[in-house]
Amino acid sequence: MSFVAADALVCGGVVLLAVLRLGRGDDLPRLLQDSPEVKGMQLTYMATDSGVVGPGPVLGGAQVPALHEGEAQVSALQEERKAMASKKLDVDLRIEEVTAHSRRNWPVTSGVPMAQGQLKRGDELRLAGRRGGELPLQWEPLVYWPDGSVKWALLDAQPHTRAGQTRYLKLSTGKSKAAPEQRATVSKRGNLVRISTGAIALEIDTNDFRLFNSVRAPDAEGKMVEVLAQGEGLLLVDARGSKCFAHHAPVEATIERRGPIRVTVALKGEYRNRAGRRCFSFTVRLHAFAGCDFVKVEHIILNDNDSGVFTNIREVSVGLKPAGGAEEVEIGDAGKLKGDGRLLQVDHKGWIAEGAGKKKGRRAPGWIAARADDLSVTAVIRDFWQQWPKSLEVRDGQMVLGLFPALAEDQYEGLEPVEKYYYLFDGAKYKIKTGVAKRHEFWLRFAADGSETDTDAFASWVNAPLFAVADPEHFTATGAMGDLTPATEEVSAGYNEAEAKCFQAYTDLVEEEGYYGIFNWGDWFGERVYNWGNEEYDTQHAFFLQLARTGDVRYFHWGETNARHNMDIDVVHYLNDDYRNNWEIGGYQFPLHVGAVYLHAIGHTGGYFPRSVGKKRWPKAYYAADPRNLGHLWNEGTLEYYCLTGDPWALEVGLQIADNLVEIGKVKDFTWWIGRDPHCGRTTGWPLTALSAAYGVSGKQKYARTARKIVELILGNQDSNCGGWIYKLYPGHCFCDTPHWGMATFITAVMMNGMINYYQATGDERVVDSILRGCDFVISDSWDEYAGQFHYTSCPASSLGYDMRILRSLSFAARVGGKERHKQVLLKCFHGWLNYIREMEETGSGYGKSYGSWNRGLPHVIADLKAMEEGVSR
C-alpha cells in the first residue's frame, strides 16, 4: 500500500474521515506526524489500496490491518448499536432509595453511557418523571466515541424519593423547560471565592484558607446571618507535635463546575507550620447544590514530602467554629456534651466517649451538631466507623472532625493481628508512606431559622448516596463497557444465581472478618494468609460490570468503596530519592515512576517492618512491595468509576497508571520479560488492559502506541508450531524432576485477555489469529477432559481447577473463530464451575481474589454465548 498526502475532516479533536492519496507507504508516518490537524489524534478511518475508506485505526503512524482476512464481518451487536444511534434517545433511569427516610431535592450525580452516534456534541437533554413532569438537569460530556459522539454523559439532578422505594425517570433529547427555583452560582474575585445555593452563602479566602471564611443562611425573616465563623480549618500535627495549618500558605482555587444544579470548586495547597515548613499537600473539593442548605466536602491528603520513605504524623482534623458557639453540642449515640469532649471510634467493634460522663458503644453514626438559639451546624463523616480510627469532638470552642484523630500513646500497643490492622500505628503516630493519598468525605449542613435537622436521617443519606442507573437493556446495548447482556437474558440464568451467591459471600466476609480501617476499607484481606489484596483482579471493575448487567445499585456502592481505596492507597502518587533508594526497591530493569501500583502486601504498600521481622513472622507474606511488579496492576475499575461519577481524582489516577506504562515502554531494549520469563504473560497482559482502558477513555495515541509495541513482542514470541508461549517452568509451577515447558494457564489467559481488550480498543486484527492459536495450545496443553478442568500450569502434576480467566479467551475465540472445540471446552468448564458454586458451602479469607478473578470476565463470556446462540461471529 502507498500514500502521498492526507486530507482530514476533524471534529472536536477527533478525525472523522481521512482520505489518504496514493504514494509510498513509508511516507505515512511522516505525513501523519507533519499534519497539524492529524498529529496526536485518533483516526477512525483509513485508506485502502483501492483508495476507498474503510474502518481501522492508525497507531503510532503505522498501518494496522483494517479487516480480518480482508473481509468485513458486521455483527448483530454492531447493527443494534447502529440502530440505537438512528433513534431518538430515550433512556430509562432508576434511583433506589435504600434508606428508611424520604428525601427532597437531594443531589444525584450519575454517568450514563451512550451508544456511538446516539448523543452528539451540542445536543440538549431533558429529564422527566414517569408521569411526564420535568426535573431541572445539568449535564456534561465526559468521554467521547471515536466519531466525536458522547460515550458517557454526566447528569446532575435533584429528585425526590420515598423511603425504601424506587424512583423512575426518563432521559431524552430535547430542550428542557425545567429550571431550578434557586440556582447554584460561583464567582472568583481576587482571593475570594463565593458560592451561593439560594439557601446558604459560602465565602472562601484563598490567602487565608480555613475551609470557609464564613457561611451565612437566612433567618426566620429571610435575613442572611452568619452561621459558621472563621475557625482553624484544616490542621495537621506532625510527629514532633508541631501544628501545620492549611491557612499558613495560599491555596490555588479552580472552578470545575459552575451550576446551575451543582457547583464544584477545587482548592489545592500545603500544610505548613508557622515557620513555613511543609508536611503533605492537600486537595479539597467543595460541592454545593441548588436550593440546598448543605455542602459536600472531599478532602485528600498526599504524602509528597521531599524526604523519607515514611512520614509520621499525629493528627489530621478539620476545625469548624459555629457562629453561635459550641456550648450546646450533640454527638450521635454519645449524647450532649458539657464543654470539651469527644467520641473516638476505636475500631469497627466499638467507640468510647468523654465529656458528659464516660460512655461507650459499638458503631457511631458519625454526626456532630452544634445549636445556639436559631443557629445550627451539623457535620457527618461518611463511612465513619468503617474507616476507624475517627473522632468527633468539641475543642477550644470548635467542632473538630478527626479524620486522623489524635491518639493516646498506648491506644493500640500490643494489639494483634498487627499485619491486618495495626501496621499503621507507631505509638500515637500514623506511619504514612511516601506517595500514599487518602480521601475523606464529609457533609456540612447549616440553618439560621430555628429549623431542626433530623441528624440520623441526614447521616443515613450521606452514607447512602443516590445514584441514577440506566436500564440494563440500554446500558449493555451501548457497548460502553464492552459486550454485555442484561441479566434478564435466559442465557444468564445460571450465572446470575452463581454470581449472587459469590457477591453475598464477599459482602458477608467483609463483616465476618472485619475488612475495616482507615487504609483498609474497600479492600479484602487474606491473600497468602497475611496480605491485603489490593483489589487483585480489579474487584471494583467486577462490581461495575454487574451494575451494568443488573441495574442493582448495591454494585455501585461496593464498586465505589473499592475504587476509592485502590486509587488512594495502592497507587504511588509521588516519589522522592529516599523512596527510590530504599531497601524495598530493586531488581527491575526500569526506573520507578508515579502511577506504579503495589501488589498485595502487608499494609497494602509493604515496608512497615524490617526484612528480618517480616521474613520470620510472616513467611508467606509480602512484607515489602516493590510497585514495579507489572503483573499486579489495573485501572479499568478506576476509569469506570470516573465515567460513572465524573470524579477528577479517578481520572487522574487511572491515567497515572497508564502514563507509568508509557514511560516504561520508552526504556531501550525493554521487552516486558517476553522471551525471558514464564510470568511474561501477566507482565504484558495487565499493562495491555490498562493501556487499552486509558486509550478508550482519553483517546490519546500514546497509550495505543505503547500497547502496540507490547503486542508485537507477544506476536513475535508465539511458537509457530504449537501456538503457545513456551518457557521452562519454575519450581512451584512444575513439580517434576525434569521441569516441563509452557506457562501457567492463568498467566496465558491474562495475556490473551489483554490482547482482547487491545483488539476491542484499537481494531488491530493481527491479535485475533494469535488468540485462536493460543486457545488451541491451552486446550492441548492443560485441559483435562475427564475432570472438565484445567491444570494450573503446563505441568501435568499441577492442580486442577475451574479457571474462569481462560474462559474469557475461549469465549472470544469460539465466537470469532467458530471452532466447535473451543465452544465445547468453554461450556464444559463453565457448567462445571456453576455446579461448584452451587455446592460451595463456605469461603475463607482471601475470597476477594476469587470474586474478582471469576467475575471480571464471565459477564463478557455470557455475552459471547448469547451471540453464538444467535449465530453472530462478532
C-alpha positions in Angstrom: 0.0 0.0 0.0 1.2 3.5 -0.7 0.3 7.1 0.2 1.1 10.6 -0.9 -1.0 13.0 1.1 -3.7 13.2 3.7 -7.0 15.2 3.8 -8.8 15.0 7.1 -12.2 16.0 8.4 -11.7 16.9 12.1 -14.5 17.4 14.7 -13.7 18.1 18.3 -10.2 16.8 18.2 -11.2 13.6 16.5 -10.5 12.7 12.9 -13.8 11.6 11.5 -12.6 10.9 8.0 -9.1 10.7 6.5 -8.6 10.2 2.7 -5.0 9.2 2.0 -3.9 9.6 -1.6 -1.5 7.1 -3.2 2.2 7.4 -2.6 5.0 5.5 -0.9 3.8 3.6 2.2 6.9 4.6 4.1 5.7 8.2 3.9 2.6 7.6 6.0 4.2 8.1 9.4 5.8 11.3 8.3 2.6 12.6 6.7 0.7 11.9 9.9 3.4 13.4 12.1 3.7 16.6 10.0 0.0 17.2 9.7 -1.1 19.6 12.5 -4.7 18.6 12.1 -3.9 14.9 12.5 -1.0 14.9 14.9 -1.9 13.0 18.1 -5.5 12.4 17.1 -7.4 9.2 16.8 -8.1 8.1 13.2 -11.2 6.1 12.8 -11.0 5.6 9.1 -8.0 4.9 6.8 -7.3 4.4 3.1 -7.3 1.1 1.4 -5.3 0.1 -1.7 -8.2 0.9 -3.9 -8.5 4.4 -2.4 -11.8 3.6 -0.6 -12.0 4.5 3.0 -12.7 1.7 5.5 -12.7 1.1 9.2 -9.4 0.7 11.0 -7.3 2.9 13.3 -3.8 4.2 12.7 -1.5 3.6 15.7 1.8 5.4 16.0 1.8 6.4 12.4 1.9 2.8 11.2 -0.8 1.0 9.3 -2.9 -1.6 11.2 -4.8 -4.1 9.0 -8.4 -2.9 9.0 -10.2 -6.2 8.4 -9.7 -9.8 9.3 -8.7 -11.8 6.2 -9.8 -8.8 4.1 -13.5 -9.3 4.7 -15.8 -7.2 6.8 -17.9 -9.0 9.4 -20.7 -6.9 10.9 -22.2 -8.4 14.0 -25.8 -8.1 15.2 -24.4 -6.1 18.2 -22.9 -3.6 15.9 -26.1 -3.4 13.9 -28.1 -2.9 17.1 -25.8 -0.1 18.2 -26.1 1.5 14.8 -29.9 1.3 15.1 -29.7 2.9 18.5 -27.9 5.9 17.1 -30.6 6.4 14.5 -33.4 6.5 17.1 -34.3 9.4 19.4 -32.6 9.0 22.7 -34.9 7.5 25.3 -33.2 6.1 28.4 -35.0 4.7 31.5 -33.2 5.6 34.8 -33.9 4.2 38.2 -33.0 5.7 41.6 -33.3 3.3 44.5 -33.9 4.8 48.0 -32.3 2.3 50.3 -32.7 4.3 53.5 -35.8 4.5 55.8 -36.0 8.2 55.1 -37.6 10.1 52.2 -35.6 12.8 50.5 -36.5 16.1 48.8 -34.2 17.7 46.2 -31.3 15.5 47.2 -28.4 15.7 44.7 -27.8 12.9 42.3 -24.6 12.8 40.1 -24.5 9.9 37.7 -22.8 8.9 34.5 -25.0 7.4 31.8 -23.4 5.5 28.8 -24.5 6.2 25.2 -24.1 4.1 22.0 -21.8 5.5 19.4 -23.6 8.3 17.5 -26.6 8.3 19.9 -25.8 11.6 21.6 -23.8 14.3 19.7 -22.0 17.4 20.9 -24.4 20.3 21.1 -27.5 18.0 21.7 -29.7 19.0 24.6 -31.1 16.6 27.2 -34.2 16.6 29.3 -35.1 14.6 32.4 -38.7 13.7 33.3 -40.6 11.6 35.8 -42.6 8.6 34.8 -45.7 10.7 34.6 -44.0 13.4 32.5 -43.1 16.2 35.0 -39.7 17.6 34.1 -36.8 17.9 36.5 -34.1 20.5 36.2 -31.0 18.9 34.7 -27.3 19.9 34.4 -25.2 17.6 32.2 -21.8 17.5 30.5 -20.0 15.0 28.3 -17.2 13.0 30.0 -15.9 10.6 27.3 -16.3 10.5 23.6 -16.5 7.8 21.0 -14.0 7.9 18.1 -16.6 9.6 15.9 -16.9 12.5 18.4 -20.3 11.5 19.8 -20.7 11.3 23.5 -19.9 8.0 25.1 -20.5 8.9 28.8 -22.8 11.8 29.8 -22.6 13.1 33.4 -26.0 14.1 34.9 -26.7 16.3 37.9 -30.3 16.4 39.2 -32.2 16.7 42.4 -35.2 14.3 42.6 -37.5 13.5 45.5 -37.5 9.9 46.8 -39.7 7.9 49.1 -38.3 5.7 51.9 -37.5 2.2 50.6 -38.9 2.8 47.1 -37.5 3.2 43.6 -37.9 6.4 41.6 -38.2 6.1 37.8 -37.0 8.8 35.4 -36.6 9.1 31.7 -33.7 10.8 29.9 -34.3 12.0 26.3 -33.0 14.5 23.8 -34.8 17.9 23.5 -34.8 21.3 25.1 -35.6 21.2 28.7 -38.2 23.7 30.1 -37.4 23.0 33.7 -35.1 25.2 35.7 -34.2 25.1 39.4 -36.1 27.6 41.6 -32.8 28.6 43.1 -29.5 28.4 41.1 -26.2 27.4 42.4 -23.7 30.0 41.5 -19.9 30.7 42.0 -17.6 33.6 41.5 -13.9 34.2 42.0 -12.6 37.7 42.6 -9.1 38.1 43.7 -8.5 35.9 46.7 -12.2 35.4 47.5 -14.4 32.6 46.1 -18.1 33.0 46.7 -20.7 30.3 46.3 -24.5 30.6 46.7 -27.1 27.9 46.6 -30.0 30.2 47.4 -30.2 28.5 50.8 -26.7 29.3 52.0 -23.9 31.6 51.0 -20.3 30.5 51.3 -17.1 32.5 51.3 -13.6 31.1 50.9 -10.4 33.1 51.2 -7.6 31.5 49.2 -5.0 33.6 51.0 -6.2 32.5 54.5 -7.8 29.2 53.7 -9.7 27.8 56.7 -12.2 25.8 54.6 -14.7 28.6 54.9 -14.1 32.2 55.8 -17.8 32.4 56.6 -21.1 30.6 55.9 -24.4 32.5 56.0 -28.0 31.3 56.0 -31.4 33.1 56.1 -33.1 33.6 59.4 -36.8 33.3 60.1 -37.3 36.7 58.4 -35.2 35.9 55.4 -32.2 38.0 56.5 -28.8 36.4 55.8 -26.9 35.8 59.1 -23.6 34.2 59.8 -23.8 30.5 60.9 -20.2 29.5 60.6 -17.4 31.8 61.6 -13.7 31.6 60.8 -12.2 28.6 62.6 -8.9 26.9 62.4 -9.9 24.9 59.4 -7.5 22.2 58.2 -4.9 21.0 60.7 -2.1 18.5 60.5 0.0 17.8 63.6 3.4 16.3 62.6 5.5 13.8 64.6 7.1 16.4 66.8 3.7 17.9 67.7 4.1 21.0 65.5 0.8 22.3 64.2 0.6 22.7 60.4 -2.3 24.6 59.0 -3.8 25.0 55.5 -4.0 28.8 56.1 -0.3 29.3 56.5 0.1 29.3 52.7 -2.1 30.5 49.9 -4.2 27.8 48.0 -4.9 27.5 44.3 -8.7 27.6 43.6 -10.1 26.1 40.4 -13.8 26.3 39.5 -14.6 22.9 38.0 -18.3 23.2 37.6 -20.5 26.3 37.6 -24.0 25.1 38.1 -26.9 25.7 37.9 -27.6 22.5 39.8 -24.1 21.8 41.1 -21.1 24.0 41.7 -17.7 22.4 42.3 -14.5 24.2 43.4 -11.1 22.5 43.9 -8.6 24.0 46.3 -5.1 22.8 46.4 -2.5 23.7 49.0 0.0 22.6 51.6 0.1 22.1 55.3 2.7 24.4 56.8 3.7 25.3 60.3 4.4 28.9 61.4 8.0 28.7 60.4 6.9 27.7 56.8 8.0 24.1 57.0 5.6 21.9 55.0 4.1 18.5 55.7 1.9 16.9 52.9 -0.2 18.6 50.3 -3.9 18.5 50.2 -6.8 18.9 47.7 -10.3 20.0 48.9 -13.3 19.8 46.6 -16.4 21.7 47.7 -19.7 20.7 46.1 -22.7 22.9 46.6 -26.2 22.3 45.2 -29.1 24.4 44.1 -31.5 25.3 46.9 -29.7 23.1 49.4 -28.6 24.2 52.9 -25.6 21.7 52.9 -22.3 21.2 51.1 -20.3 18.1 50.3 -16.6 18.3 51.1 -13.9 15.9 49.8 -10.5 16.2 51.5 -7.5 14.4 50.1 -4.0 14.4 51.7 -0.9 13.3 49.9 2.5 12.4 51.4 4.6 14.3 48.9 7.4 15.2 51.3 10.8 15.7 49.7 12.5 13.2 52.0 11.7 10.0 53.9 10.1 6.7 53.0 7.6 7.1 55.7 6.4 10.2 57.4 4.9 10.0 60.9 2.0 12.3 61.8 -0.1 12.7 64.9 -3.4 14.2 63.6 -5.3 15.5 60.6 -8.5 17.3 61.5 -10.9 20.0 60.5 -11.9 22.7 63.0 -15.3 24.4 62.5 -16.4 27.4 64.6 -20.1 27.8 64.9 -21.1 31.4 65.0 -23.4 30.7 67.9 -20.6 28.9 69.9 -20.0 25.3 70.7 -21.6 25.3 74.2 -24.5 23.0 73.1 -23.2 20.2 71.1 -24.5 16.7 70.5 -22.7 13.7 69.0 -24.5 10.8 67.5 -25.0 8.0 70.1 -22.9 9.8 72.7 -25.5 12.4 73.5 -24.9 16.1 74.6 -21.5 17.4 75.7 -20.8 19.8 78.5 -17.7 21.7 77.5 -14.9 19.9 75.7 -15.2 16.2 74.9 -15.1 13.7 72.1 -16.2 10.4 70.7 -13.4 8.2 69.4 -14.3 5.3 67.1 -11.5 3.0 68.3 -12.2 0.2 65.8 -15.1 -1.3 63.9 -16.2 -3.0 67.1 -16.5 -0.1 69.5 -16.3 3.6 70.4 -15.6 5.5 73.6 -16.7 9.0 74.6 -15.8 11.5 77.2 -17.4 14.8 78.0 -20.8 14.1 79.6 -19.5 11.2 81.6 -17.8 8.2 80.0 -19.7 6.2 77.5 -19.1 3.5 75.0 -20.9 1.8 72.2 -20.3 -0.2 69.0 -20.7 1.8 65.8 -21.3 5.5 65.9 -23.4 7.1 63.1 -20.7 9.7 62.5 -22.5 13.0 63.1 -22.0 16.0 65.4 -24.3 19.0 65.7 -24.0 22.4 67.4 -27.0 24.5 68.2 -27.4 28.0 69.7 -30.7 29.9 69.6 -31.8 29.6 65.9 -28.4 28.7 64.6 -27.2 25.2 63.9 -24.3 23.4 62.2 -24.3 19.7 61.5 -21.4 17.6 60.2 -21.4 14.0 59.1 -18.3 12.0 58.1 -19.1 9.4 55.6 -18.2 5.8 56.4 -17.3 6.9 59.9 -16.8 3.7 61.8 -15.8 1.7 58.7 -12.7 3.9 58.5 -11.6 3.8 62.1 -10.0 5.5 63.9 -12.2 8.5 63.7 -13.3 11.2 66.1 -15.9 13.9 66.6 -15.2 16.4 69.3 -15.5 19.8 70.8 -12.2 21.5 71.4 -11.3 25.2 72.1 -14.8 26.3 71.1 -14.8 24.4 67.8 -16.4 21.3 66.4 -13.5 19.1 65.3 -13.7 16.4 62.7 -10.9 13.9 63.4 -10.0 12.4 60.1 -6.8 11.0 61.5 -7.7 11.6 65.1 -5.2 12.3 67.9 -4.4 9.0 69.8 -3.0 8.0 73.2 0.5 6.5 73.1 -0.8 3.1 74.2 -4.0 3.2 72.1 -3.1 0.2 70.0 0.0 -1.0 71.8 0.5 -4.8 71.7 -2.7 -5.5 69.8 -2.9 -8.2 67.1 -3.1 -9.0 64.3 -0.6 -6.3 63.6 -0.3 -7.2 59.9 -4.1 -6.7 59.4 -4.9 -3.6 61.4 -2.1 -2.1 63.5 0.8 -1.8 61.0 -0.2 1.8 60.6 0.4 2.9 64.1 3.7 3.9 65.9 2.5 4.7 69.4 0.3 7.8 69.0 1.5 8.4 65.4 0.4 7.3 62.0 3.0 6.0 59.5 2.2 7.3 56.0 4.3 6.0 53.2 5.6 8.4 50.6 3.2 8.6 47.6 0.2 7.5 49.5 -3.0 9.6 49.4 -6.2 9.4 51.5 -9.6 10.9 50.7 -12.3 11.6 53.3 -15.8 12.8 52.5 -17.9 14.8 55.0 -21.1 16.9 54.6 -22.0 20.1 56.4 -25.5 21.4 57.0 -26.4 25.0 58.1 -29.5 26.6 59.4 -30.3 30.1 60.9 -34.1 30.0 61.1 -34.5 27.6 64.1 -35.4 24.6 61.9 -34.4 21.2 63.3 -32.1 18.9 61.4 -33.1 15.2 61.6 -29.5 14.2 62.2 -30.0 10.5 61.9 -31.8 10.9 58.6 -29.1 13.3 57.3 -26.4 10.8 58.3 -28.2 7.9 56.6 -28.5 9.9 53.4 -24.8 10.9 53.4 -23.9 7.2 53.9 -26.2 6.0 51.1 -25.7 8.5 48.2 -28.4 8.3 45.5 -27.3 7.0 42.1 -29.3 7.0 38.8 -28.5 3.8 36.9 -29.5 3.3 33.3 -31.8 0.4 32.5 -29.6 -2.7 31.8 -31.1 -3.0 28.3 -29.7 0.4 27.4 -26.5 0.1 29.5 -25.4 -3.1 28.0 -26.5 -2.3 24.4 -24.3 0.8 24.2 -21.1 -1.2 24.3 -19.5 1.4 26.6 -18.2 -1.3 28.9 -17.6 -3.9 26.2 -20.0 -6.7 25.0 -22.5 -7.4 27.8 -26.1 -8.7 28.0 -28.7 -7.8 30.6 -29.1 -10.2 33.5 -32.7 -10.8 32.3 -31.5 -12.8 29.3 -32.2 -16.5 29.6 -28.6 -17.4 28.9 -27.6 -15.6 32.1 -29.8 -17.5 34.5 -27.2 -19.9 35.8 -24.6 -17.3 36.1 -26.9 -14.9 37.8 -27.5 -17.4 40.6 -23.8 -18.2 40.9 -22.7 -14.6 41.0 -25.4 -13.6 43.5 -24.0 -16.3 45.8 -20.5 -15.1 45.3 -21.5 -11.5 45.9 -23.2 -12.4 49.1 -20.2 -14.4 50.3 -17.9 -11.5 49.6 -20.1 -8.9 51.5 -20.6 -11.3 54.3 -16.8 -11.8 54.7 -16.3 -8.1 54.9 -18.3 -8.1 58.2 -17.3 -11.5 59.5 -13.6 -10.9 59.1 -13.6 -7.2 59.7 -12.2 -5.7 56.5 -12.3 -2.2 58.0 -9.8 0.5 58.9 -8.7 3.9 57.7 -6.5 2.4 55.0 -8.3 -0.9 54.7 -11.9 0.0 54.0 -12.7 -1.1 50.5 -10.1 -3.9 50.2 -10.1 -7.5 51.1 -7.7 -9.5 53.3 -6.0 -12.9 53.3 -4.0 -13.2 50.1 -1.3 -15.7 51.1 -2.8 -15.6 54.6 -1.3 -12.2 55.7 -1.6 -9.8 52.8 -4.2 -7.2 51.9 -5.3 -8.0 48.4 -5.0 -4.5 46.8 -8.1 -5.3 44.7 -6.3 -8.1 42.8 -8.2 -8.8 39.6 -9.8 -5.3 39.9 -12.6 -6.1 42.3 -14.3 -2.7 41.6 -14.4 -3.5 37.8 -16.2 -6.8 38.6 -18.8 -4.9 40.6 -19.3 -2.3 37.9 -19.9 -5.0 35.3 -22.7 -6.3 37.5 -24.1 -2.8 37.8 -24.3 -2.6 34.1 -26.0 -6.1 33.8 -28.4 -5.8 36.6 -29.0 -2.2 37.5 -28.6 -3.1 41.1 -27.3 -0.1 42.9 -25.5 -2.2 45.6 -22.9 -3.0 43.0 -22.3 0.7 42.5 -21.8 1.3 46.2 -19.4 -1.6 46.6 -17.5 -0.6 43.5 -17.2 2.9 44.7 -15.8 1.8 48.0 -13.2 -0.4 46.5 -12.3 2.0 43.8 -11.7 4.8 46.3 -9.4 2.5 48.4 -7.5 1.4 45.3 -6.9 4.8 43.8 -5.7 6.3 47.2 -3.6 3.6 48.8 -2.5 1.2 46.2 -1.0 3.6 43.6 2.2 5.6 44.0 1.3 9.3 43.6 4.7 10.8 44.5 8.4 9.8 44.7 11.5 11.2 46.4 15.1 10.0 46.4 14.8 8.3 49.8 11.9 6.2 48.5 13.7 5.3 45.2 16.8 4.2 47.2 15.2 2.3 50.0 15.7 -1.5 50.5 12.4 -2.5 49.0 13.1 -1.2 45.6 15.4 -3.2 43.3 15.8 -6.0 40.8 13.9 -4.5 37.8 15.2 -3.1 34.5 13.4 0.2 34.5 13.1 3.3 36.7 10.2 3.9 39.1 7.5 6.4 38.1 4.4 7.9 39.6 1.5 5.6 38.7 3.2 2.4 39.8 0.9 0.0 41.6 1.6 -2.1 44.7 0.9 -5.8 44.6 -0.8 -7.5 47.5 1.2 -6.8 50.7 1.1 -6.3 54.5 -0.3 -2.8 55.0 -1.1 -2.6 51.2 2.2 -0.8 50.5 4.6 -3.0 52.5 7.7 -1.7 54.2 6.2 -1.3 57.7 8.5 -3.9 59.2 12.2 -4.7 58.7 13.1 -7.6 56.5 14.3 -9.7 59.4 11.0 -9.3 61.2 8.9 -9.9 58.1 10.7 -13.0 56.9 10.4 -14.6 60.4 6.9 -13.7 61.4 5.1 -13.9 58.0 6.9 -16.5 55.8 4.2 -16.4 53.1 3.6 -12.7 53.2 4.8 -9.8 51.1 6.2 -7.6 53.8 7.8 -5.5 51.1 6.0 -4.5 48.0 8.1 -3.1 45.1 5.5 -1.4 43.0 7.3 -2.2 39.8 5.8 -5.6 39.6 3.8 -5.3 36.4 1.8 -8.4 36.9 -0.5 -6.8 39.5 -1.9 -3.5 38.1 -5.3 -2.5 36.9 -7.2 0.8 36.2 -10.4 -0.4 34.4 -12.5 -0.1 37.6 -10.9 3.3 38.4 -11.6 4.7 35.0 -15.1 3.3 35.0 -15.7 5.0 38.3 -14.7 8.2 36.6 -17.3 7.5 33.9 -20.0 6.8 36.4 -19.3 9.8 38.7 -17.1 12.3 36.9 -14.6 12.1 39.8 -11.5 14.0 38.6 -9.3 12.1 41.1 -10.3 8.8 39.5 -9.4 10.1 36.0 -6.1 11.4 37.3 -5.1 8.2 39.0 -6.4 5.9 36.1 -4.2 7.8 33.6 -1.3 7.9 36.1 -1.2 4.2 35.9 -1.2 4.2 32.1 1.4 7.0 31.9 3.7 4.9 34.1 3.5 2.2 31.5 4.1 4.6 28.6 7.4 5.7 30.4 8.4 2.1 30.9 7.8 1.4 27.2 10.4 4.1 26.4 13.2 2.1 28.1 15.6 0.9 25.4 15.5 -2.8 24.7 13.0 -3.4 27.4 10.9 -6.5 26.4 8.3 -6.7 29.2 10.0 -10.0 30.1 8.9 -11.5 26.8 11.4 -14.2 25.8 12.9 -14.3 29.3 10.4 -15.3 32.0 7.3 -17.6 32.2 5.5 -14.7 34.1 5.7 -12.5 31.0 2.0 -13.3 30.2 0.9 -11.3 33.2 3.5 -8.5 32.8 2.2 -7.9 29.3 -1.5 -8.8 29.8 -2.2 -6.4 32.6 -0.4 -3.5 31.0 -2.3 -4.1 27.8 -5.6 -4.0 29.6 -4.6 -0.8 31.5 -3.3 1.0 28.3 -6.4 0.0 26.4 -8.7 1.3 29.2 -6.8 4.6 29.2 -7.0 4.8 25.4 -10.7 4.2 25.5 -11.3 7.0 27.9 -8.9 9.6 26.7 -8.3 8.8 23.0 -4.6 9.6 23.4 -2.4 7.8 20.9 0.5 7.4 23.3 -1.4 4.6 25.1 -2.3 2.8 21.9 1.3 3.1 20.6 2.8 1.6 23.8 0.2 -1.2 23.7 1.0 -1.9 20.1 4.7 -2.4 20.9 3.8 -4.9 23.6 1.5 -6.8 21.2 4.3 -7.0 18.6 6.6 -8.6 21.1 3.9 -11.1 22.1 3.2 -12.0 18.5 6.9 -12.4 17.8 7.3 -14.8 20.7 4.4 -17.1 20.0 5.5 -20.6 18.9 4.8 -21.0 15.3 4.0 -24.7 15.7 2.0 -25.2 18.9 0.7 -21.7 19.2 1.8 -21.3 22.8 4.4 -19.2 24.6 7.0 -21.7 25.8 9.2 -21.2 28.9 10.9 -23.5 31.3 8.6 -23.6 34.4 9.6 -22.5 37.8 9.5 -24.7 40.9 6.0 -24.3 42.2 4.7 -24.2 38.7 6.2 -27.6 38.0 6.7 -30.5 40.4 8.7 -32.9 38.3 12.4 -33.8 38.4 12.7 -32.7 34.8 10.9 -29.3 34.5 8.2 -29.0 31.9 8.0 -26.2 29.5 5.0 -23.9 28.8 3.2 -21.4 31.0 0.7 -21.2 33.8 -2.8 -21.4 32.4 -4.0 -18.3 34.2 -0.9 -16.3 33.0 -1.6 -17.2 29.4 -5.2 -16.2 30.0 -4.2 -12.8 31.4 -2.1 -12.1 28.3 -4.7 -13.2 25.8 -7.4 -11.3 27.7 -5.2 -8.2 27.5 -4.9 -8.8 23.7 -8.8 -9.0 23.5 -9.0 -5.6 25.3 -6.4 -4.2 23.0 -8.2 -5.5 19.9 -11.6 -4.1 21.1 -10.0 -0.7 21.7 -8.0 -0.5 18.5 -9.3 -2.9 16.0 -5.9 -4.4 15.3 -6.9 -7.7 13.7 -3.5 -9.3 13.9 -4.2 -10.4 17.5 -7.3 -12.4 16.6 -5.4 -15.3 14.9 -2.9 -15.2 17.8 -5.7 -15.7 20.3 -7.3 -18.5 18.3 -4.0 -20.4 18.2 -3.3 -19.6 21.8 -6.6 -21.2 22.8 -5.7 -24.3 20.8 -2.5 -24.6 22.7 -4.1 -24.2 26.2 -6.6 -26.9 25.5 -4.0 -29.4 24.3 -1.5 -28.3 27.0 -3.5 -28.1 30.2 -7.1 -29.2 29.7 -8.3 -32.4 31.4 -11.3 -33.7 29.5 -12.3 -36.2 32.1 -12.2 -33.7 35.0 -13.6 -30.9 32.9 -10.9 -28.6 34.4 -7.6 -27.0 33.6 -4.2 -27.8 35.1 -2.7 -24.8 36.9 0.3 -24.9 34.6 1.7 -26.9 31.7 2.9 -29.4 34.2 0.6 -32.4 34.3 1.3 -32.8 38.1 -0.1 -29.3 38.8 -3.5 -29.0 40.4 -6.8 -29.0 38.5 -9.3 -26.2 38.8 -12.1 -24.1 37.1 -10.1 -21.3 35.6 -12.6 -18.6 34.7 -9.8 -16.4 33.3 -9.1 -18.6 30.4 -12.8 -18.9 29.6 -12.8 -15.2 28.6 -10.3 -16.1 25.9 -12.1 -19.2 24.9 -15.5 -17.5 24.5 -13.9 -14.8 22.3 -12.2 -17.5 20.2 -15.3 -19.6 19.9 -17.3 -16.5 18.9 -14.8 -15.1 16.4 -13.4 -18.3 15.0 -16.4 -20.5 15.2 -14.3 -23.6 16.2 -16.6 -26.2 17.9 -13.7 -27.5 20.1 -13.3 -24.1 21.7 -17.0 -23.9 22.5 -17.2 -27.5 23.8 -14.3 -26.9 26.3 -15.8 -23.5 27.3 -19.2 -24.9 28.1 -18.0 -27.9 29.9 -15.7 -25.9 32.2 -18.3 -23.1 32.7 -21.0 -25.5 33.7 -18.6 -27.3 36.0 -17.9 -24.1 37.7 -21.6 -23.3 38.1 -22.1 -26.7 39.8 -19.0 -26.0 42.0 -20.6 -22.7 43.1 -24.0 -24.3 43.8 -22.3 -26.8 46.1 -20.0 -24.2 47.8 -20.8 -24.1 51.5 -18.3 -21.6 52.8 -15.5 -19.3 51.7 -12.4 -18.3 53.6 -10.0 -15.4 54.0 -8.8 -14.1 50.7 -12.0 -14.8 48.8 -11.9 -11.4 47.3 -9.3 -12.7 44.8 -11.7 -15.4 43.7 -14.6 -13.0 43.3 -12.5 -10.7 41.1 -10.9 -13.4 39.0 -14.2 -15.1 38.4 -16.4 -12.1 37.7 -14.2 -9.7 35.8 -14.5 -11.9 32.7 -17.7 -14.0 33.0 -20.1 -11.2 32.1 -18.4 -11.0 28.7 -18.4 -14.8 28.4 -22.2 -14.6 28.8 -22.4 -12.0 26.0 -20.3 -14.2 23.7 -22.6 -17.2 24.5 -25.6 -15.2 23.6 -24.1 -14.0 20.4 -23.2 -17.6 19.5 -26.8 -18.7 20.1 -27.8 -16.1 17.6 -25.2 -17.2 15.1 -23.2 -14.0 15.4 -19.4 -14.3 14.9 -18.6 -11.0 16.4 
